[in-house]
Amino acid sequence: MPQAVIVDVVRTPSGRGKPGGALSAVQPVDLVAGVLTALLERSGLESRQVDDVLMGCVSQIGDQSLNIARQAVLAAGFDETVPAVTIDRQCGSSQQAAHFAAQGVIAGAYDVVIAAGVESMSRVPLGSSAHGGTVSQGVVHRYPDGLVNQGVSAELIAQRWGFSREELDAFSAESHRRAADAWTRGAFDSQVIPVLAGAPDAVAFDETVRAGTTTESLAGLKSAFRTDALAARFPDLDWRITAGNSSPLTDAASAVLIMSEEKAAALGLTARARFHSFAVVGDDPMMMLTGPIPATKRILERSGLGIDDLDAYEVNEAFASVPLAWLREIDADPAKLNPWGGAIALGHAVGASGTRLLGTLVSFLEATGGRYGLQTMCEGGGMANATVIERL
């Protein structure tokens, strides 16, 4: 079977996903069109050589409606013959796009394909696509007490695994420290594409990284998800999840160029990594964010690798309790977990996060000489994707 390889990965900086954020003036179609264009320019490809564009986006409404993938392909100036499709697997949407793209190459359906993701949470607030909707009576029958939002799920995880507020805040402060250090050392320079956002100067750095963050500075923040109704429903919760130990609302886009190993060689392009193994799981929709634990166990079984064979793990930091629970259950090395910081610092533009994490993982393995890397992330509704890549 053909091998699916990664030739290039690019992303925008992360902007705060609220009015006035660094990228809030940029229409999301144009934001992701920029990374599509950059992939072609960096590889020297013509757009008509791309068989398909698969794009993750969660809130497919308003500025992100009408199959945003197709809109972005047209805005980027791609040949009209290039098709595109938008995918929603919640926070794992663009990781799923990368899975589908690589699996298409392995199956022989694609020679050259782009997986991408975008979310402008300043222009299309998280949850917008659910506005006015009703809950299925089948779901109500199965879960008569009702499901909860992700913040409450993060609280339930912190309670089940016994993480203190100080542990959560310390993890979050370390995420900012690692991300700020990586930026200082130029670790992200090769993958980040500056964005003209209406200001005189292009946005070139992640607005979400706060270099001076400390456990002490986070300690003063209040619970972000407690309400009187929820407190009555969950009387045992200590309500430890705050804006500081959660990923921020974010605007960003990212994309990865994937092709068969033979095609890369024929085009004179360097294959940077190959897709080694894939997994996707469903999990408890009440806890919701624990999916990376069974997803990791499944992909290790499929890959034949042990956790110690992996040189880095990118576990999405939707909330600090998520990677901390993963770390404890998998018995992994904390030093290998999100070594250049995670979403608490780098931002979580939900539809774009999957390919953003993939780019970080590829770059880290190249910078350190590592061979294998794992990427996994929790997803709304209680799911998770996992990917193992091998640096070439």
CORPEMO-V149871 format. One record per backbone hydrogen bond with DSSP energy under -0.5 kcal/mol. CO is the residue of the C=O (numbers start at 0). NH is the residue of the N-H. Records with the same first field share a line. If there is no record, write none. Layout:
# CORPEMO-V149871
CO=NH / NH
This chain:
# CORPEMO-V149871
2=4 / 260
3=274
4=6 / 258
5=271 / 272
7=256
9=254
10=192
12=14
13=206 / 207
14=250
15=17
17=20
20=23
22=25
24=26
26=29 / 30
27=31
28=32
29=33
30=34
31=35
32=36
33=37
34=38
35=39
36=40
37=41
38=42
39=43 / 44
45=48
46=49
48=50
50=82
51=113
52=54 / 84
53=115
54=86
55=117
57=59
58=60
60=63
61=64
63=67
66=69 / 70
67=71
68=72
69=73
70=74
71=75
72=77
73=76
78=81
80=82
82=52
84=54
86=56
88=91
89=88 / 92
91=95
92=96
93=97
94=98
95=99
96=100
97=101
98=102
99=103
100=104
101=105
102=106
103=107 / 108 / 109
104=107
105=1
110=259
111=50 / 51
112=257
113=53
114=255
115=55
116=253
118=120 / 251
119=123
124=127
126=129
127=130
129=132
135=139
136=140
137=141
138=142
140=143
142=145
148=152
149=153
150=154
151=155
152=156
153=157
154=158
155=159
156=160
157=161 / 162
158=161
163=167
164=168
165=169
166=170
167=171
168=172
169=173
170=174
171=175
172=176
173=177
174=178
175=179
176=180
177=181
178=182
179=183
180=184
181=186
182=185
185=188
187=190 / 191
190=10
191=193
192=12
194=196 / 202
201=203
202=194
204=206
205=208
208=210
209=212
213=217
214=218
217=220
221=242
226=230
227=231
228=232
229=233
231=234
233=236
240=223 / 224
242=245
244=319
247=347
248=16
249=120
250=14
251=118
252=11
253=116
254=9
255=114 / 257
256=6 / 7
257=112
258=4
259=263
260=264
261=265
262=266
263=268
264=267
268=270
269=271
271=391
272=5
273=275 / 389
276=387
278=385
280=383
283=287
286=288
287=378
289=292 / 293
290=294
291=295
292=296
293=297
294=298
295=299
296=300
297=301
298=302
299=303 / 304
305=308 / 309
306=309
311=373
312=314 / 337
313=315 / 375
315=317
317=246
318=321 / 322
319=323
320=324
321=325
322=326
323=327
324=328
325=329
326=330 / 331
331=333
332=335
333=336
335=312 / 337
337=340
341=344 / 345
342=247 / 346
347=349
348=351 / 352
349=352
351=355
352=356
353=357
354=358
355=359
356=360
357=361
358=362
359=363
360=364
361=365
362=366
363=367
364=368 / 369
370=390
371=310 / 311
372=388
373=313
374=386
375=315
376=384
378=381 / 382
381=282
382=378
383=280
384=376
385=278
386=374
387=275 / 276
388=372
389=273
